[in-house]
Amino acid sequence: MNADGEDPIKATESYEGTVSRSEWIPEVEESKKPIVGKTIFSSLEEAYEFYNNYARCAGFSVRKCSCKYASESKMDDSSSEMEDELNLKKNRLIVWKRFLCAGEGNIDQKAQKKKGQLKRRRGETRDNCPVVMIVAFQKSISKYIVKKFIEVHSHDLATPRKKHLLNSHRRVTKTQRSLQDDFQASNIKMTQTMAVLSAQLGGYENIGCIEKDLTNYERDKRQKSKGRDAQMLYEHFEEMKELHLTYEYEVKVDEENSLLNYFWADHITQSTEKLGAIAHRDEFIRPFNDCVWNSQMSEDFEDSWEKLMTENGMSSSQRSKSMNAFFRSYISKCNSFIDFIVRFDRALARQRHNELAANHETISSKPKLKMSCEMEKVMGETYTRRIFYKFQNELFEGLDYVAEGERENDDIYVHNVFKVASLEENDYD
């Protein structure tokens, strides 16, 4: 029994001179093994899928390797229907191809000796494993046939519990990519994405990929959008404008047509009562445009924005800090332009929904009152429930305090406020 409590694949010992070499022969059903001269494939993709399925049963990973093309002469028009099936590349037919065990070959020593090149610490996975399947194109039947097959490995094979971790048996499906896109836009961590997939599919071993594969998918997405971020942002704005006629945006570029800054507002933002009531005033529009378009540094924008909000009675520094903390949970400095827009809009949608729910609760129900005073009743009809109960607690705690006044002179009268409990404790002492 091995460390996993499973029966090992049968192994034999061979000796080359004075060196002992272990050999592992996988125990796989004969129907799943390729047979030289008999197993036939319509395409190289079909050959790879067959061999990869065999490799999963055996417990190793497959790597595609070298191939050989036919002469450069182009095929006649009658063969055009066969091009996809025959795997033509630049009108040249692949006449044979090798599929190897991932352990074939050895480490590139020349690459390791390059000076000044930083490399990640990775374990060595290659040890000259001889396992291979070679397929060749047979012209008489216009299909590929197995020409060579070696099944004896020079290394240990993966046990059934670990087969889902092998490289060639992992792939991120279209559904998983779509789910990851939605989760990433909602700022859901990768570990939580994997937990959801595990719950849906009945275990991590059934997902078909690991967390690293999703991370690589995100990396590849960033690479594809590199250099096109501003154009993608513009296309997003145009798409939103087509969907919502009241959607507005403005993009500012420099002399070299590079993006400097941008501004956008959806129909809900534009219909905000407070902003709409003062937006027509020149004393607001001029400093607003100056704040948005002429702020060179983030600190300049924040100072100008805070001043603008304070002068128009629209915000406070405390509210700004609260808003910053809220949006910080959705966006980060690492986001691309388009990621920032999508994440920001989702955060804004959530905030609007929460405000709508709070408003609905306020209108459709009445709060529980602790006192029969008019102030408590009026505030219960004005505030949202969360704010009202905060006010109610402060009002109720205020009953524990008393004020004592004393005149210092003809012009000054001083009130000293004490908590009732504190007074009683002092009297007792």
LUMDOVO-994397 format. One record per residue (C-alpha): residue number from 1; residue in one letter; x, y, z. Coordinates in steps of 0.02 Angstrom, whole numbers, plus 50000, padded with zeros to 5 digits. Example, Ala and Ser with C-alpha at 12.3 -4.5 7.8 and 13.67 -1.06 7.14 Angstrom:
<drenkes>
i;aa;px;py;pz
1;a;50615;49775;50390
2;s;50684;49947;50357
</drenkes>
This chain:
<drenkes>
i;aa;px;py;pz
1;m;50000;50000;50000
2;n;50061;50177;49962
3;a;50042;50338;50063
4;d;49866;50362;49995
5;g;49812;50189;50052
6;e;49795;50128;49872
7;d;49872;49985;49778
8;p;50023;50042;49677
9;i;50039;50015;49490
10;k;50142;49860;49460
11;a;50327;49897;49442
12;t;50478;49799;49385
13;e;50666;49822;49407
14;s;50785;49826;49260
15;y;50974;49848;49265
16;e;51079;49946;49143
17;g;51261;49909;49189
18;t;51270;49950;49373
19;v;51120;50069;49374
20;s;50952;50006;49436
21;r;50802;50077;49342
22;s;50621;50055;49398
23;e;50486;50031;49268
24;w;50300;50062;49292
25;i;50172;49977;49182
26;p;49996;50050;49202
27;e;49854;49929;49224
28;v;49724;49987;49097
29;e;49585;49894;49006
30;e;49642;49829;48837
31;s;49497;49917;48750
32;k;49566;50086;48806
33;k;49744;50053;48746
34;p;49805;50103;48572
35;i;49856;49954;48464
36;v;49994;49971;48336
37;g;49930;49949;48159
38;k;49748;49932;48213
39;t;49689;50088;48306
40;i;49631;50216;48178
41;f;49584;50400;48199
42;s;49497;50522;48082
43;s;49597;50670;48145
44;l;49741;50716;48259
45;e;49617;50793;48382
46;e;49530;50625;48394
47;a;49699;50539;48419
48;y;49745;50659;48559
49;e;49578;50638;48648
50;f;49593;50448;48640
51;y;49772;50447;48705
52;n;49732;50576;48840
53;n;49587;50470;48903
54;y;49704;50321;48909
55;a;49831;50426;49004
56;r;49701;50476;49133
57;c;49660;50294;49165
58;a;49846;50255;49177
59;g;49889;50404;49289
60;f;50001;50517;49185
61;s;49991;50679;49087
62;v;50010;50695;48898
63;r;50116;50819;48803
64;k;50103;50853;48616
65;c;50269;50849;48526
66;s;50350;50859;48354
67;c;50263;50820;48192
68;k;50308;50804;48008
69;y;50222;50890;47863
70;a;50193;50828;47688
71;s;50278;50914;47541
72;e;50230;51094;47510
73;s;50127;51051;47356
74;k;49947;51102;47381
75;m;49807;50975;47377
76;d;49680;50983;47236
77;d;49508;51059;47254
78;s;49425;50889;47280
79;s;49511;50874;47449
80;s;49443;51040;47517
81;e;49307;50951;47616
82;m;49439;50849;47706
83;e;49548;50995;47761
84;d;49479;51009;47938
85;e;49482;50822;47962
86;l;49659;50801;47897
87;n;49730;50943;48004
88;l;49803;51047;47865
89;k;49919;51188;47914
90;k;49950;51315;47778
91;n;49882;51188;47654
92;r;50009;51059;47711
93;l;49959;50891;47781
94;i;50033;50825;47944
95;v;50092;50651;47900
96;w;50142;50596;48075
97;k;50140;50662;48253
98;r;50206;50609;48423
99;f;50111;50612;48588
100;l;50224;50595;48740
101;c;50217;50571;48926
102;a;50242;50738;49015
103;g;50396;50661;49097
104;e;50487;50640;48930
105;g;50651;50732;48905
106;n;50754;50825;49034
107;i;50781;51002;49099
108;d;50853;51129;48977
109;q;51022;51160;49059
110;k;51065;51302;48941
111;a;50912;51402;48994
112;q;50957;51378;49177
113;k;51134;51444;49150
114;k;51076;51611;49080
115;k;51134;51748;49197
116;g;51019;51881;49264
117;q;50863;51781;49224
118;l;50744;51757;49370
119;k;50647;51595;49367
120;r;50514;51527;49483
121;r;50559;51381;49592
122;r;50475;51233;49511
123;g;50502;51050;49538
124;e;50581;50947;49399
125;t;50450;50842;49311
126;r;50551;50768;49168
127;d;50659;50614;49186
128;n;50676;50543;49009
129;c;50518;50440;49016
130;p;50511;50337;48853
131;v;50321;50325;48841
132;v;50256;50380;48671
133;m;50118;50355;48543
134;i;50157;50397;48361
135;v;50019;50410;48231
136;a;50047;50422;48043
137;f;49933;50472;47901
138;q;49888;50326;47789
139;k;49846;50391;47616
140;s;49747;50238;47560
141;i;49613;50267;47693
142;s;49642;50454;47723
143;k;49655;50426;47911
144;y;49785;50414;48048
145;i;49844;50248;48114
146;v;49951;50204;48267
147;k;50129;50164;48212
148;k;50218;50153;48380
149;f;50162;50134;48560
150;i;50271;50118;48716
151;e;50181;50101;48883
152;v;50321;50070;49009
153;h;50358;50225;49116
154;s;50518;50271;49206
155;h;50428;50358;49351
156;d;50287;50328;49473
157;l;50109;50359;49412
158;a;49970;50459;49491
159;t;49848;50367;49603
160;p;49660;50380;49567
161;r;49639;50515;49700
162;k;49766;50627;49612
163;k;49726;50599;49428
164;h;49618;50757;49418
165;l;49774;50860;49459
166;l;49871;50807;49303
167;n;49898;50948;49178
168;s;49826;50871;49020
169;h;49667;50820;49110
170;r;49625;50995;49170
171;r;49532;51127;49071
172;v;49423;51276;49110
173;t;49256;51252;49023
174;k;49155;51389;48940
175;t;49028;51383;49081
176;q;49165;51399;49212
177;r;49243;51546;49119
178;s;49074;51633;49114
179;l;49048;51602;49299
180;q;49222;51665;49340
181;d;49190;51824;49238
182;d;49032;51859;49338
183;f;49116;51820;49504
184;q;49268;51924;49461
185;a;49158;52073;49414
186;s;49069;52053;49582
187;n;49237;52049;49674
188;i;49213;51870;49734
189;k;49377;51787;49779
190;m;49446;51642;49679
191;t;49438;51526;49829
192;q;49252;51560;49844
193;t;49229;51525;49659
194;m;49311;51356;49682
195;a;49202;51322;49834
196;v;49044;51357;49733
197;l;49101;51243;49590
198;s;49145;51107;49715
199;a;48972;51116;49794
200;q;48887;51111;49623
201;l;48989;50965;49555
202;g;49006;50861;49712
203;g;49189;50888;49756
204;y;49348;50973;49698
205;e;49400;50818;49602
206;n;49248;50839;49488
207;i;49277;51021;49440
208;g;49398;50981;49299
209;c;49521;51119;49342
210;i;49611;51192;49492
211;e;49624;51369;49561
212;k;49786;51397;49466
213;d;49695;51368;49301
214;l;49569;51505;49341
215;t;49712;51620;49390
216;n;49797;51585;49223
217;y;49632;51620;49134
218;e;49624;51792;49216
219;r;49806;51822;49168
220;d;49772;51778;48986
221;k;49622;51896;48984
222;r;49731;52039;49044
223;q;49861;52000;48912
224;k;49731;52002;48774
225;s;49664;52172;48828
226;k;49837;52246;48851
227;g;49854;52399;48740
228;r;49667;52395;48698
229;d;49599;52449;48866
230;a;49551;52626;48812
231;q;49468;52562;48653
232;m;49370;52432;48751
233;l;49314;52569;48870
234;y;49252;52675;48725
235;e;49159;52526;48650
236;h;49078;52493;48820
237;f;49018;52674;48832
238;e;48947;52666;48655
239;e;48857;52503;48693
240;m;48780;52575;48851
241;k;48726;52731;48756
242;e;48635;52622;48629
243;l;48545;52529;48768
244;h;48501;52687;48867
245;l;48468;52847;48770
246;t;48498;52954;48924
247;y;48668;52876;48959
248;e;48805;53007;48942
249;y;48993;52999;48942
250;e;49142;53106;48897
251;v;49321;53054;48864
252;k;49469;53172;48867
253;v;49629;53131;48772
254;d;49796;53219;48751
255;e;49885;53277;48594
256;e;49944;53099;48558
257;n;49765;53035;48574
258;s;49807;52946;48738
259;l;49671;52936;48870
260;l;49684;53066;49009
261;n;49520;53045;49103
262;y;49338;53002;49075
263;f;49167;53039;49148
264;w;49003;52944;49134
265;a;48828;52954;49208
266;d;48681;52835;49188
267;h;48498;52885;49189
268;i;48480;52857;49376
269;t;48629;52966;49418
270;q;48561;53104;49307
271;s;48390;53098;49391
272;t;48459;53115;49567
273;e;48354;53248;49648
274;k;48492;53340;49740
275;l;48605;53352;49589
276;g;48463;53395;49472
277;a;48407;53539;49582
278;i;48574;53629;49569
279;a;48650;53564;49407
280;h;48582;53712;49309
281;r;48674;53837;49418
282;d;48833;53909;49343
283;e;48913;53919;49514
284;f;48902;53729;49521
285;i;48938;53681;49341
286;r;49099;53780;49324
287;p;49187;53710;49479
288;f;49116;53538;49441
289;n;49195;53535;49268
290;d;49355;53606;49337
291;c;49362;53469;49469
292;v;49331;53328;49345
293;w;49438;53385;49199
294;n;49578;53489;49274
295;s;49632;53385;49423
296;q;49805;53318;49383
297;m;49829;53213;49539
298;s;49708;53108;49641
299;e;49740;53220;49792
300;d;49689;53374;49690
301;f;49528;53290;49638
302;e;49484;53235;49814
303;d;49515;53409;49885
304;s;49416;53495;49747
305;w;49274;53369;49761
306;e;49262;53385;49949
307;k;49257;53575;49935
308;l;49123;53566;49800
309;m;49014;53447;49898
310;t;49030;53548;50058
311;e;48987;53713;49973
312;n;48830;53637;49895
313;g;48776;53542;50049
314;m;48785;53375;49961
315;s;48907;53277;50067
316;s;49026;53275;50214
317;s;49200;53206;50243
318;q;49127;53069;50353
319;r;49008;53014;50215
320;s;49149;53021;50087
321;k;49256;52905;50194
322;s;49109;52786;50213
323;m;49082;52784;50025
324;n;49266;52756;49993
325;a;49266;52607;50111
326;f;49113;52536;50023
327;f;49183;52550;49846
328;r;49355;52490;49902
329;s;49279;52318;49930
330;y;49237;52311;49744
331;i;49379;52399;49654
332;s;49567;52412;49668
333;k;49712;52500;49584
334;c;49749;52340;49487
335;n;49586;52348;49388
336;s;49590;52394;49204
337;f;49479;52535;49141
338;i;49339;52419;49087
339;d;49351;52314;49247
340;f;49340;52473;49350
341;i;49182;52529;49259
342;v;49096;52360;49275
343;r;49141;52339;49459
344;f;49094;52519;49502
345;d;48925;52502;49417
346;r;48890;52340;49510
347;a;48937;52419;49675
348;l;48824;52567;49636
349;a;48682;52449;49591
350;r;48700;52360;49757
351;q;48701;52525;49852
352;r;48544;52584;49762
353;h;48458;52419;49798
354;n;48500;52432;49983
355;e;48434;52610;49989
356;l;48275;52557;49899
357;a;48248;52412;50021
358;a;48276;52527;50170
359;n;48153;52654;50099
360;h;48024;52517;50068
361;e;48039;52455;50247
362;t;48016;52632;50312
363;i;47858;52662;50211
364;s;47776;52492;50233
365;s;47800;52472;50421
366;k;47805;52571;50582
367;p;47948;52567;50707
368;k;47927;52514;50887
369;l;47927;52667;50999
370;k;48003;52668;51173
371;m;47930;52835;51228
372;s;47771;52929;51188
373;c;47857;53092;51141
374;e;47820;53185;50980
375;m;48004;53193;50927
376;e;48021;53004;50926
377;k;47860;52984;50826
378;v;47912;53112;50693
379;m;48085;53039;50673
380;g;48010;52865;50656
381;e;47917;52926;50502
382;t;48068;53019;50432
383;y;48221;52909;50458
384;t;48255;52737;50387
385;r;48242;52599;50517
386;r;48430;52584;50544
387;i;48454;52770;50568
388;f;48296;52786;50674
389;y;48347;52651;50798
390;k;48517;52733;50814
391;f;48430;52898;50850
392;q;48308;52813;50969
393;n;48448;52737;51073
394;e;48534;52905;51088
395;l;48370;52989;51136
396;f;48330;52854;51265
397;e;48505;52862;51339
398;g;48485;53050;51354
399;l;48356;53021;51491
400;d;48496;52959;51603
401;y;48575;53131;51606
402;v;48530;53285;51709
403;a;48591;53462;51693
404;e;48636;53575;51839
405;g;48658;53760;51807
406;e;48754;53890;51902
407;r;48788;54073;51867
408;e;48971;54123;51863
409;n;48933;54308;51835
410;d;48801;54420;51759
411;d;48849;54370;51581
412;i;48892;54184;51597
413;y;48779;54043;51653
414;v;48860;53870;51653
415;h;48768;53703;51639
416;n;48852;53545;51703
417;v;48783;53383;51630
418;f;48794;53223;51732
419;k;48737;53046;51706
420;v;48612;52994;51840
421;a;48705;52834;51880
422;s;48866;52932;51905
423;l;48780;53048;52028
424;e;48712;52903;52130
425;e;48883;52820;52138
426;n;48962;52982;52198
427;d;48829;53004;52332
428;y;48855;52825;52391
429;d;49041;52850;52405
</drenkes>
